[in-house]
Amino acid sequence: MTTISQTAGRSLRPTSSSGFFATLANSFHALFDRLERRSAVKTLNELDDRALRDIGINRSQIEDAVYGQFKAELSRYL
C-alpha cells in the first residue's frame, strides 16, 4: 500500500515573509508619523502667543492638539 502525503510539493516552512513585510511597513509608517508630529510640535512652539491664540490654542495645549487629545473646548472650533 502506498501513502501519498498531502504536503507533497508544499514547503513545510510557514510563509512568514508577508507578515514580516507588513510589520516592517507598519514600523516605517509609525516612525514617519512620529517624526511628522514632532516637527509639528516644534513648529507650533516657535509661534508667539498671539499666533497661537489666533488658531485657538494655548502654549500648554500644543501637544494635545498635535497628538489628537483634543479637549472639549477645542473640538468646537475644528
Secondary structure as the mmCIF struct_conf table of DSSP 4:
data_model
#
loop_
_struct_conf.conf_type_id
_struct_conf.id
_struct_conf.beg_label_comp_id
_struct_conf.beg_label_asym_id
_struct_conf.beg_label_seq_id
_struct_conf.end_label_comp_id
_struct_conf.end_label_asym_id
_struct_conf.end_label_seq_id
TURN_TY1_P TURN_TY1_P1 GLN A 6 GLY A 9
BEND BEND1 ARG A 10 ARG A 10
BEND BEND2 LEU A 12 ARG A 13
HELX_RH_AL_P HELX_RH_AL_P1 SER A 17 GLU A 46
BEND BEND3 LEU A 47 LEU A 47
HELX_RH_AL_P HELX_RH_AL_P2 ASP A 49 ILE A 55
TURN_TY1_P TURN_TY1_P2 GLY A 56 GLY A 56
HELX_RH_3T_P HELX_RH_3T_P1 ARG A 59 GLN A 61
HELX_RH_AL_P HELX_RH_AL_P3 ILE A 62 VAL A 66
TURN_TY1_P TURN_TY1_P3 TYR A 67 GLY A 68
HELX_RH_AL_P HELX_RH_AL_P4 ALA A 72 SER A 75
TURN_TY1_P TURN_TY1_P4 ARG A 76 TYR A 77
#
